[in-house]
Structure formats: structure tokens, C-alpha cells
């Protein structure tokens, strides 16, 4: 998608590519992302946080 920016939820860094964001999170924050929201590209380490996000932010 043209003009889409990807922000790091941990430190606020902004990236133009999703892959750069995921590499940044893995390298800098040493997190293993297991759940990625396909609606807004936010990532979560556990299922309960992901489900709460989906219910609260996307009403799914």
C-alpha cells in the first residue's frame, strides 16, 4: 500500500516496510512475535494479548 508506515510498538520507531519493522523488533527488542494483526500490522507475543486487541480495537 503506497504511503503506509509501520511503527514499532515498543519504541515508536517508524519504518516504510513491514519486514524492516519485524527485523528491528527481533534485533533490537529481542522479541519473538507469534501473533500479527493483519488489519493493522501490530504484533503480539501471546494469544491473550492478540485476542484482546482484536476485540477492543477491531471489534472482532
Secondary structure, 3 states (H helix, E strand, C coil): CCCCCEECCCCCCEECCHHHHHHHHHHHHCCCCCEECCCCCCEECCHHHHHHHHHHHHCC
